Amino acid sequence: MFVKLAQAKVLVVDDFQGMRTVLRDLVRTMGVQHVDTAANGKDALQKLGASRYDVVVCDFNLGQGLNGQQVLDEARLHDYIGLSTIWIMVTAEKTAEMVTGVAEARPDEYLLKPINQGMLQGRLERLLAKKQVLHGVQEAMRAKDYVAALQHCEALLAGAGPKPADLLRIKSELLLTLGHYPAAQALFDSVLAEREVPWARTGLGRLHFYQGQYELARGMFGQVLKDNPMFIEASDWQARTLQALGEPHEAQQVLMEAARRSPNVVRRQVELGEIAYRNGALEVARAAFEKTVKISEFSTDRQPDAYVSLARVLSDSQQDDAALKWLQHTLKVFKDNTDVAIQVAAVQSVVHQQAGQPEAAGQALEQALALQGRRQGHASPRTTLELAQGLLAMGRSSEAVDLLRKLVKNHHEDSQLGQQVQQLFERAGMGEQGQVLMREAREELININNQGVMLGRRGQFAEGARLLRVALEDLPGNEVMLLNLCGLLLAQMRTEGRSEALLAETLDLLRRVHELNPDSAKYSVYMNALKAARAA
């Protein structure tokens, strides 16, 4: 952590050599010793990935490739920058798209060219004084120790030192991540009691969403969008809420408006494409997937789902040759990705079947199944869905049902995935069977989990653990069950004393959780508990 501007490590990003030189020299004139430059988004991300910078001064328009908004988004995605990093966006224009994009990316500051030393230095010094106090929070979050990060926030709020303006917002995110819902609601209510703040109102909506109170969530997000239509984050959450309420066409309209206002967010375009495809709006879906491919062409965050889905749209639009050609291109783009290879082969099977080429369809499906077999059953939900659809297209419904049953059991709390599974059954003319399968699969998993939790509440931790171990033999990808078993093992050690075997088993379970969901907040909580058990 640094104290003075002269000690900062600075990266200047601009596609024009002259402007890079001007900005670099301005920063050096402030006494800064370490100033690096990057000529485009790709170069910037490589430098950000190789070294930690305290300050980034980045132009919005960077020529061909990623723009400044995308560079900032990817830097956050890959954890190249933290809470105490200062990001200043620079631009020579003020179009509606640029303003919305910058507002959504939330840099610490954005400046209109031309820039002089006094303007830049004044902003940097003020930001340094505010942001460096977040260093402890940043380091804890980088280590995925959300409990420690929350403790740092609370200490800063209780102390007499400077408090960054976004400290409460950071604390609220940590509370939501950790599932501390009553505390999160109290924070949002206290902020909103003083004044109407979009992030706090949106946070309250998210809180309702997480608790399954979808009508309340809809109202919160609707109010934010009515008062602050440029607060695009609320649009994404409103679309998710509308889907949960069974209103996919309304969700599509919300996302279309959000994508119109801020078109360069890859994951929003993917979500719009998927919703539109499920709604049968093929032209909207195609436009969204094509936009995704375009804006992620130079990205490290390419979305294979968009590539595969575009092939499906082409096929459903009776453009089978174009679909097959695009699938071959997808294989080249993601040549080292086995999941993508399985999905491509499965979709090829469906396309060939629809084109009246059963032999080619069978060969493609066997290739997909062979690739899946080499992975010993491990596959992403999307890959499993594609395989199941390929099996259904070839009339192998019993194999497809087995795959989908296991998928639902491993992800029984994912309502959106459940909707996709049910839609697959509906398209195959097996809607009623799908409803029965999903209901029974979820009830079975809920009953097993409830039995394990109930045994734990009675103090029968070993018995509960045995029950969940047996269930996990068939469902190794069920995150909820993995975490519940961790909780039982830790409780057993608190009661019976330290056990090297149980410590090792808990660590292995947590590693599996981290592989399934690197952002799991409960992973952090249980890892801290495991450290305490080891020290006991």
C-alpha positions in Angstrom: 0.0 0.0 0.0 1.3 3.5 -0.9 0.8 6.8 0.7 1.9 9.4 -1.8 1.2 9.8 -5.5 4.9 9.6 -6.4 5.0 6.1 -5.1 2.1 4.8 -7.3 2.5 2.4 -10.1 0.6 3.7 -13.1 -0.6 2.3 -16.4 -1.6 4.6 -19.2 -3.8 3.1 -22.0 -4.4 4.9 -25.3 -4.3 3.8 -28.9 -2.7 7.0 -30.2 1.0 7.2 -29.6 0.9 11.0 -29.2 -1.8 10.9 -26.5 0.0 8.0 -24.7 3.1 10.2 -24.5 1.2 13.2 -23.3 -0.6 11.3 -20.5 2.6 9.5 -19.6 4.5 12.8 -19.3 1.7 14.4 -17.3 1.9 11.6 -14.8 5.7 11.8 -14.6 5.5 15.5 -14.1 3.6 14.7 -10.9 6.7 12.9 -9.6 5.5 9.4 -10.4 8.5 7.1 -11.1 6.8 4.0 -12.4 4.6 4.6 -15.5 3.9 1.9 -18.1 1.9 2.3 -21.3 -0.4 0.1 -23.4 -1.6 0.7 -27.0 -4.8 -1.3 -27.0 -7.0 -3.4 -24.8 -5.2 -6.7 -25.3 -1.8 -5.1 -24.4 -3.5 -3.5 -21.3 -4.9 -6.7 -20.0 -1.6 -8.5 -20.5 0.2 -5.8 -18.4 -2.6 -5.8 -15.8 -2.3 -9.6 -15.5 1.4 -9.5 -15.1 1.7 -6.7 -12.5 -0.4 -4.9 -9.9 -1.1 -1.3 -10.7 -2.3 1.4 -8.3 -3.7 3.7 -11.0 -4.9 3.1 -14.5 -5.6 6.0 -16.9 -7.5 4.5 -19.8 -9.1 6.0 -23.0 -12.6 4.8 -23.7 -12.0 4.4 -27.5 -9.1 2.1 -28.1 -9.5 1.5 -31.9 -9.9 -2.1 -33.1 -10.5 -4.6 -30.3 -11.8 -4.0 -26.8 -12.9 -0.5 -25.6 -12.1 0.9 -22.2 -15.4 -0.3 -20.7 -14.6 -3.9 -21.8 -11.0 -3.6 -20.5 -12.3 -2.5 -17.1 -14.9 -5.3 -17.0 -12.3 -8.0 -17.9 -9.8 -6.6 -15.4 -12.4 -7.0 -12.7 -13.4 -10.4 -14.0 -9.9 -11.8 -13.8 -9.1 -10.0 -10.5 -6.3 -7.9 -12.1 -7.5 -4.9 -10.2 -8.9 -4.5 -6.7 -11.0 -2.1 -4.6 -8.0 0.2 -3.9 -7.1 0.4 -7.6 -7.9 3.8 -9.1 -9.4 3.6 -12.7 -9.8 6.9 -14.6 -11.6 6.7 -17.9 -10.7 9.3 -20.5 -12.8 10.2 -23.5 -13.0 12.8 -26.3 -16.7 12.3 -26.9 -19.9 12.2 -24.9 -22.4 10.0 -26.9 -25.3 8.3 -25.1 -23.8 4.9 -25.6 -20.4 6.0 -24.2 -22.0 7.7 -21.2 -24.2 4.7 -20.4 -21.3 2.3 -20.8 -19.0 4.3 -18.6 -21.7 4.7 -16.0 -22.3 0.9 -15.9 -18.6 0.1 -15.8 -18.3 2.4 -12.7 -14.7 3.7 -13.0 -13.6 5.9 -10.2 -13.6 8.9 -12.5 -14.0 9.8 -16.1 -12.5 12.9 -17.7 -13.2 14.7 -21.0 -10.2 15.5 -23.2 -8.2 17.7 -23.3 -6.7 17.0 -19.9 -4.2 19.1 -18.0 -1.9 18.3 -15.2 -3.8 20.2 -12.5 -7.1 18.4 -13.4 -5.5 14.9 -13.4 -3.3 15.4 -10.4 -6.1 16.9 -8.3 -8.4 13.9 -9.0 -5.7 11.4 -8.4 -4.6 12.8 -5.0 -8.2 13.0 -3.8 -8.9 9.4 -4.9 -5.7 8.1 -3.3 -6.6 9.5 0.0 -10.0 7.8 -0.1 -9.1 4.5 -1.8 -5.9 3.4 0.0 -7.9 2.7 3.2 -9.6 -0.2 1.3 -6.4 -2.1 0.9 -7.2 -4.6 3.8 -10.7 -5.2 2.4 -9.2 -5.8 -1.1 -6.6 -8.3 0.1 -9.3 -10.3 2.0 -11.6 -10.3 -1.0 -8.7 -11.4 -3.3 -8.1 -14.3 -0.9 -11.9 -15.1 -1.1 -12.0 -14.5 2.7 -15.3 -12.7 2.7 -15.7 -12.9 6.4 -12.4 -11.1 7.0 -13.3 -8.5 4.3 -16.6 -7.8 6.1 -14.7 -7.4 9.4 -12.4 -4.9 7.7 -15.4 -2.9 6.4 -17.0 -2.8 9.8 -13.7 -1.6 11.4 -13.4 1.2 8.9 -17.0 2.3 9.4 -16.5 2.2 13.2 -13.2 4.0 13.1 -12.4 7.7 13.0 -10.4 7.6 9.7 -11.6 8.5 6.2 -14.4 6.5 4.8 -14.6 6.0 1.0 -18.0 6.9 -0.4 -18.6 3.3 -1.7 -17.7 1.6 1.6 -21.4 0.9 2.5 -22.0 -0.5 -0.9 -19.0 -2.8 -0.6 -20.3 -3.9 2.8 -23.7 -4.6 1.4 -22.3 -6.8 -1.4 -20.4 -8.8 1.2 -23.5 -9.2 3.4 -25.4 -10.5 0.4 -22.6 -12.8 -0.7 -22.4 -14.3 2.8 -26.2 -14.6 3.0 -26.5 -12.3 6.0 -29.9 -11.1 4.8 -31.2 -9.4 8.0 -28.1 -7.3 8.3 -28.2 -6.5 4.6 -31.8 -5.3 4.8 -31.0 -3.1 7.8 -28.1 -1.5 5.8 -30.3 -0.9 2.7 -33.1 0.5 4.8 -30.8 2.9 6.7 -29.3 4.2 3.4 -32.8 4.6 1.8 -34.1 6.4 5.0 -31.7 9.2 4.3 -32.1 9.5 0.5 -33.1 7.4 -2.5 -30.0 5.7 -3.8 -30.2 3.4 -6.9 -27.7 0.8 -5.6 -29.4 0.5 -2.3 -32.9 0.1 -3.8 -31.5 -2.5 -6.3 -29.8 -4.3 -3.4 -33.1 -4.5 -1.6 -34.6 -6.0 -4.7 -31.8 -8.5 -4.9 -32.4 -9.4 -1.3 -36.1 -10.1 -2.1 -35.0 -12.1 -5.2 -32.7 -14.3 -3.2 -35.5 -15.0 -0.7 -37.9 -16.0 -3.5 -40.0 -12.8 -2.9 -40.3 -12.1 -6.7 -43.2 -9.7 -6.7 -41.5 -7.5 -4.1 -38.3 -7.7 -6.1 -40.1 -6.7 -9.3 -41.5 -3.6 -7.5 -38.0 -2.6 -6.3 -36.3 -3.0 -9.7 -39.2 -1.3 -11.4 -38.9 1.7 -9.1 -35.2 2.0 -9.8 -35.7 1.9 -13.6 -38.5 4.4 -13.4 -36.4 6.9 -11.4 -33.0 6.0 -12.9 -33.3 4.4 -16.3 -29.6 4.6 -16.8 -29.0 2.3 -13.8 -28.7 -0.7 -16.1 -27.9 -3.2 -13.4 -31.5 -3.1 -12.3 -32.6 -4.1 -15.8 -30.6 -7.3 -15.6 -32.1 -8.2 -12.2 -35.6 -7.3 -13.4 -35.2 -9.7 -16.3 -34.1 -12.5 -14.0 -37.1 -11.7 -11.7 -39.6 -11.8 -14.6 -38.2 -15.1 -15.7 -38.7 -16.5 -12.2 -42.3 -15.2 -12.3 -42.8 -17.1 -15.6 -42.9 -13.9 -17.8 -40.1 -14.6 -20.3 -41.5 -12.3 -23.0 -41.5 -9.4 -20.6 -37.9 -10.3 -19.5 -36.9 -10.2 -23.2 -38.3 -6.7 -23.6 -36.4 -5.5 -20.5 -33.1 -6.9 -21.7 -33.6 -5.6 -25.2 -33.9 -2.1 -23.8 -30.9 -2.6 -21.6 -28.8 -3.9 -24.5 -30.0 -0.9 -26.6 -28.7 1.5 -24.0 -25.5 -0.4 -23.2 -24.7 -2.8 -26.0 -21.2 -3.8 -25.2 -21.7 -6.1 -22.2 -21.1 -9.6 -23.4 -23.0 -11.5 -20.7 -26.1 -9.4 -21.2 -26.1 -10.1 -24.9 -25.8 -13.8 -24.2 -28.7 -13.7 -21.8 -30.8 -11.8 -24.2 -30.0 -14.3 -27.0 -30.9 -17.2 -24.8 -34.2 -15.8 -23.6 -35.2 -14.7 -27.1 -34.4 -18.2 -28.5 -36.5 -19.8 -25.8 -39.3 -17.4 -26.7 -39.0 -18.3 -30.4 -37.8 -14.8 -31.4 -35.1 -16.1 -33.7 -34.2 -12.8 -35.3 -33.7 -11.2 -31.9 -31.7 -14.2 -30.7 -29.5 -14.2 -33.8 -28.8 -10.5 -33.5 -27.8 -10.9 -29.8 -25.5 -13.8 -30.4 -23.9 -12.1 -33.4 -23.3 -9.0 -31.3 -21.8 -11.2 -28.6 -19.4 -12.8 -31.1 -18.4 -9.4 -32.4 -17.7 -7.6 -29.2 -15.9 -10.6 -27.7 -13.7 -11.3 -30.7 -10.7 -9.8 -29.0 -11.7 -10.7 -25.5 -10.3 -13.2 -23.0 -13.9 -13.8 -21.9 -15.3 -15.3 -25.1 -18.6 -17.0 -24.6 -18.8 -20.5 -26.2 -22.5 -20.7 -25.4 -23.2 -17.8 -27.8 -21.3 -19.6 -30.6 -23.1 -22.9 -30.1 -26.5 -21.1 -29.7 -26.0 -19.1 -32.9 -25.7 -22.4 -34.8 -28.9 -23.6 -33.2 -30.6 -20.3 -34.4 -29.3 -20.8 -37.9 -30.5 -24.4 -37.9 -34.0 -23.5 -36.6 -34.1 -20.8 -39.3 -33.7 -23.5 -42.0 -30.1 -22.6 -42.7 -28.5 -26.0 -42.0 -25.5 -25.5 -44.2 -24.7 -22.2 -42.5 -25.2 -23.8 -39.1 -22.8 -26.7 -39.8 -20.2 -24.2 -41.2 -20.5 -22.1 -38.1 -20.0 -25.1 -35.8 -16.8 -25.9 -37.6 -15.7 -22.3 -37.0 -16.6 -22.7 -33.3 -14.4 -25.8 -33.0 -11.4 -23.7 -34.4 -12.1 -20.8 -32.0 -12.3 -23.1 -29.0 -10.0 -25.9 -30.2 -8.7 -26.9 -26.7 -12.1 -26.9 -25.0 -13.6 -30.4 -24.6 -16.9 -29.1 -23.4 -17.3 -27.1 -26.5 -16.3 -30.1 -28.7 -19.0 -32.2 -27.0 -21.6 -29.4 -27.5 -20.7 -28.9 -31.2 -20.9 -32.7 -31.9 -24.3 -32.9 -30.2 -25.7 -29.9 -32.1 -24.3 -31.3 -35.3 -26.3 -34.4 -34.7 -29.5 -32.4 -34.3 -28.8 -30.4 -37.4 -28.1 -33.4 -39.5 -31.2 -35.1 -38.2 -33.3 -32.1 -39.1 -31.7 -32.0 -42.5 -32.7 -35.7 -43.2 -29.2 -37.1 -42.7 -29.7 -39.8 -40.1 -26.3 -41.5 -40.7 -24.3 -38.3 -40.2 -26.5 -37.5 -37.2 -25.7 -40.8 -35.6 -22.0 -40.4 -36.2 -22.0 -36.9 -34.6 -23.9 -38.1 -31.6 -21.6 -41.1 -31.0 -18.6 -38.7 -31.2 -20.2 -36.5 -28.6 -20.9 -39.4 -26.3 -17.4 -40.8 -26.8 -15.9 -37.4 -25.8 -18.2 -37.3 -22.8 -17.2 -40.8 -21.8 -13.5 -39.8 -21.7 -14.4 -37.2 -19.2 -15.9 -39.9 -16.9 -19.2 -38.2 -16.7 -18.0 -34.7 -15.8 -19.8 -32.0 -17.9 -21.2 -28.5 -17.5 -25.0 -28.1 -17.4 -25.0 -26.6 -20.9 -23.1 -29.6 -22.2 -25.5 -32.1 -20.6 -28.5 -30.2 -22.1 -27.0 -30.4 -25.6 -26.2 -34.1 -25.2 -29.8 -34.7 -24.0 -31.2 -32.8 -26.9 -29.1 -34.8 -29.3 -30.3 -38.1 -27.7 -33.9 -37.0 -27.9 -33.6 -36.0 -31.6 -32.3 -39.5 -32.3 -35.2 -41.2 -30.4 -33.0 -42.3 -27.5 -35.3 -40.8 -24.9 -34.5 -43.1 -21.9 -30.8 -42.1 -22.1 -31.7 -38.4 -22.3 -34.1 -38.8 -19.3 -31.3 -40.4 -17.2 -29.0 -37.5 -18.1 -31.6 -34.9 -17.3 -32.6 -36.5 -14.0 -29.0 -36.4 -12.8 -28.6 -32.8 -14.0 -31.7 -31.7 -12.0 -30.5 -33.5 -8.9 -27.1 -31.9 -9.1 -28.6 -28.5 -9.5 -32.0 -28.8 -7.8 -31.9 -25.2 -6.5 -31.3 -23.7 -10.0 -34.8 -22.6 -11.1 -33.6 -21.2 -14.4 -31.9 -24.4 -15.4 -35.0 -26.2 -14.4 -37.0 -24.1 -16.9 -34.5 -25.0 -19.6 -34.9 -28.7 -18.8 -38.6 -28.5 -18.9 -38.6 -26.7 -22.2 -36.4 -29.5 -23.6 -39.1 -32.0 -22.5 -41.8 -29.8 -24.0 -40.1 -29.6 -27.4 -39.8 -33.4 -27.4 -43.5 -33.8 -26.7 -42.7 -35.1 -23.2 -43.8 -32.1 -21.1 -45.8 -34.1 -18.5 -43.0 -36.6 -18.0 -40.6 -33.7 -17.5 -42.7 -32.2 -14.8 -42.9 -35.5 -13.0 -39.2 -36.1 -13.3 -38.2 -32.7 -12.0 -40.7 -32.8 -9.1 -39.6 -36.2 -8.0 -35.9 -35.4 -8.4 -36.1 -32.2 -6.4 -38.2 -33.8 -3.7 -35.8 -36.6 -3.3 -32.8 -34.2 -3.0 -34.7 -31.9 -0.6 -35.7 -34.9 1.6 -32.1 -36.2 1.7 -30.7 -32.8 2.6 -33.5 -32.2 5.2 -32.8 -35.6 6.8 -29.1 -34.7 7.0 -29.8 -31.3 8.5 -32.3 -32.7 11.0 -29.8 -35.3 12.2 -27.3 -32.6 12.7 -29.8 -30.5 14.7 -30.3 -33.5 17.0 -26.5 -33.8 17.4 -26.3 -37.0 15.3 -23.6 -35.5 13.1 -21.9 -38.9 12.2 -25.3 -40.3 11.1 -26.1 -37.3 9.0 -22.7 -37.4 7.4 -23.1 -41.0 6.5 -26.4 -40.2 4.8 -25.0 -37.4 2.7 -21.8 -39.4 1.8 -24.0 -42.1 0.2 -26.0 -39.5 -1.7 -22.9 -37.8 -3.0 -21.6 -41.0 -4.6 -24.3 -40.6 -7.2 -24.4 -36.8 -7.2 -20.8 -35.5 -6.9 -21.7 -32.1 -8.4 -24.4 -31.1 -5.9 -22.9 -28.0 -4.2 -25.6 -27.7 -1.6 -25.0 -31.3 -0.4 -21.3 -30.9 -0.4 -21.5 -27.9 1.8 -24.0 -29.5 4.2 -21.7 -32.4 4.6 -18.9 -30.0 5.4 -21.1 -28.4 8.1 -21.8 -31.8 9.6 -18.2 -32.9 9.7 -17.1 -29.6 11.3 -19.9 -29.9 13.9 -18.8 -33.5 14.6 -15.3 -32.4 15.3 -16.5 -29.6 17.6 -18.3 -32.3 19.6 -15.9 -35.2 19.4 -12.6 -33.4 19.0 -10.1 -33.0 16.2 -9.8 -35.8 13.6 -7.2 -35.9 10.9 -9.4 -38.1 8.7 -12.4 -35.7 9.0 -10.1 -32.6 8.5 -8.8 -34.2 5.2 -12.3 -35.1 4.1 -13.6 -31.6 4.7 -10.7 -30.1 2.8 -11.4 -32.4 -0.1 -15.1 -31.4 -0.1 -14.3 -27.7 -0.1 -11.9 -28.2 -3.0 -14.7 -29.8 -4.9 -17.0 -26.9 -4.0 -14.4 -24.4 -5.2 -14.1 -26.2 -8.5 -17.8 -26.1 -9.0 -18.3 -22.5 -7.9 -15.1 -20.4 -7.4 -17.2 -17.6 -6.1 -19.0 -19.6 -3.4 -19.2 -17.4 -0.2 -19.9 -20.5 1.9 -16.6 -21.9 0.7 -14.9 -18.9 2.5 -17.0 -19.4 5.7 -16.3 -23.1 5.9 -12.6 -22.7 5.0 -12.3 -20.4 8.0 -14.1 -22.9 10.2 -11.7 -25.6 8.9 -8.7 -23.5 9.8 -10.1 -23.1 13.4 -10.7 -26.9 13.6 -7.1 -27.5 12.5 -5.8 -25.1 15.2 -7.9 -26.7 17.9 
